[in-house]
Amino acid sequence: MSDHRTYKKLELVGSSPTSIEDAINNAIGECSKSVKNIEWFEVMETRGHIVDGKVGHYQVVLKVGFRIESS
């Protein structure tokens, strides 16, 4: 094993009709199905859409950091 780490970031957009937290969890859950070594996330943007005067949908833009496997 090397004494350094190298990481890469991906940008994701998660959504949920329930909450911002669910939108984050949905994005990370889907990403983790195909990306190994995910270690952190940053919420870059939060938004939603309104239906009949109420929140209809939450959407978050995330950057997800993962460690490159060989580092």
C-alpha atoms as a printed R data frame, in Angstrom:
   type eleno elety resid chain resno       x      y      z
1  ATOM     1    CA   MET     A     1   0.000  0.000  0.000
2  ATOM     2    CA   SER     A     2   1.237  3.458 -0.822
3  ATOM     3    CA   ASP     A     3   1.632  6.268  1.719
4  ATOM     4    CA   HIS     A     4  -0.583  8.665 -0.250
5  ATOM     5    CA   ARG     A     5  -4.162  8.720 -1.490
6  ATOM     6    CA   THR     A     6  -5.607 10.041 -4.724
7  ATOM     7    CA   TYR     A     7  -9.275 10.922 -5.018
8  ATOM     8    CA   LYS     A     8 -11.700 11.819 -7.748
9  ATOM     9    CA   LYS     A     9 -15.006 13.706 -7.528
10 ATOM    10    CA   LEU     A    10 -18.233 13.052 -9.380
11 ATOM    11    CA   GLU     A    11 -21.174 15.406 -9.607
12 ATOM    12    CA   LEU     A    12 -24.582 13.856 -8.945
13 ATOM    13    CA   VAL     A    13 -28.134 15.126 -8.780
14 ATOM    14    CA   GLY     A    14 -30.450 13.381 -6.330
15 ATOM    15    CA   SER     A    15 -34.169 13.890 -5.993
16 ATOM    16    CA   SER     A    16 -37.016 12.967 -3.681
17 ATOM    17    CA   PRO     A    17 -40.629 13.960 -3.129
18 ATOM    18    CA   THR     A    18 -40.078 13.506  0.629
19 ATOM    19    CA   SER     A    19 -37.023 15.499  1.815
20 ATOM    20    CA   ILE     A    20 -33.598 16.919  1.064
21 ATOM    21    CA   GLU     A    21 -32.077 14.159  3.183
22 ATOM    22    CA   ASP     A    22 -33.806 11.497  1.094
23 ATOM    23    CA   ALA     A    23 -32.588 13.190 -2.091
24 ATOM    24    CA   ILE     A    24 -29.009 12.968 -0.779
25 ATOM    25    CA   ASN     A    25 -29.438  9.334  0.256
26 ATOM    26    CA   ASN     A    26 -30.999  8.415 -3.091
27 ATOM    27    CA   ALA     A    27 -28.066  9.906 -5.020
28 ATOM    28    CA   ILE     A    28 -25.431  8.237 -2.832
29 ATOM    29    CA   GLY     A    29 -27.299  4.919 -2.860
30 ATOM    30    CA   GLU     A    30 -27.476  4.807 -6.645
31 ATOM    31    CA   CYS     A    31 -23.856  5.935 -7.045
32 ATOM    32    CA   SER     A    32 -22.592  3.289 -4.625
33 ATOM    33    CA   LYS     A    33 -24.020  0.567 -6.893
34 ATOM    34    CA   SER     A    34 -21.343  1.300 -9.493
35 ATOM    35    CA   VAL     A    35 -18.606  3.381 -7.806
36 ATOM    36    CA   LYS     A    36 -16.271  1.845 -5.219
37 ATOM    37    CA   ASN     A    37 -14.532  3.570 -2.301
38 ATOM    38    CA   ILE     A    38 -16.935  6.507 -1.878
39 ATOM    39    CA   GLU     A    39 -15.710  8.467  1.138
40 ATOM    40    CA   TRP     A    40 -17.472 11.854  1.301
41 ATOM    41    CA   PHE     A    41 -20.022 14.186 -0.224
42 ATOM    42    CA   GLU     A    42 -20.584 17.930 -0.496
43 ATOM    43    CA   VAL     A    43 -23.978 19.508 -1.130
44 ATOM    44    CA   MET     A    44 -23.404 22.159 -3.782
45 ATOM    45    CA   GLU     A    45 -26.973 23.232 -4.575
46 ATOM    46    CA   THR     A    46 -30.411 22.687 -3.125
47 ATOM    47    CA   ARG     A    47 -33.612 23.367 -4.989
48 ATOM    48    CA   GLY     A    48 -37.087 22.045 -5.503
49 ATOM    49    CA   HIS     A    49 -40.240 22.547 -7.347
50 ATOM    50    CA   ILE     A    50 -43.591 23.776 -6.118
51 ATOM    51    CA   VAL     A    51 -46.974 22.228 -6.880
52 ATOM    52    CA   ASP     A    52 -50.193 23.926 -5.766
53 ATOM    53    CA   GLY     A    53 -48.350 26.137 -3.280
54 ATOM    54    CA   LYS     A    54 -46.476 23.260 -1.603
55 ATOM    55    CA   VAL     A    55 -43.128 21.578 -2.082
56 ATOM    56    CA   GLY     A    56 -43.639 18.899 -4.702
57 ATOM    57    CA   HIS     A    57 -40.074 17.702 -5.125
58 ATOM    58    CA   TYR     A    58 -36.621 18.261 -3.604
59 ATOM    59    CA   GLN     A    59 -33.445 18.201 -5.671
60 ATOM    60    CA   VAL     A    60 -29.807 18.401 -4.540
61 ATOM    61    CA   VAL     A    61 -26.566 18.644 -6.497
62 ATOM    62    CA   LEU     A    62 -23.773 16.729 -4.775
63 ATOM    63    CA   LYS     A    63 -20.098 16.226 -5.329
64 ATOM    64    CA   VAL     A    64 -19.105 12.759 -4.196
65 ATOM    65    CA   GLY     A    65 -15.469 11.938 -3.486
66 ATOM    66    CA   PHE     A    66 -14.058  8.499 -3.949
67 ATOM    67    CA   ARG     A    67 -10.596  7.049 -3.523
68 ATOM    68    CA   ILE     A    68  -8.920  5.696 -6.634
69 ATOM    69    CA   GLU     A    69  -8.476  2.033 -5.869
70 ATOM    70    CA   SER     A    70  -4.739  1.726 -6.527
71 ATOM    71    CA   SER     A    71  -3.822  4.634 -4.245
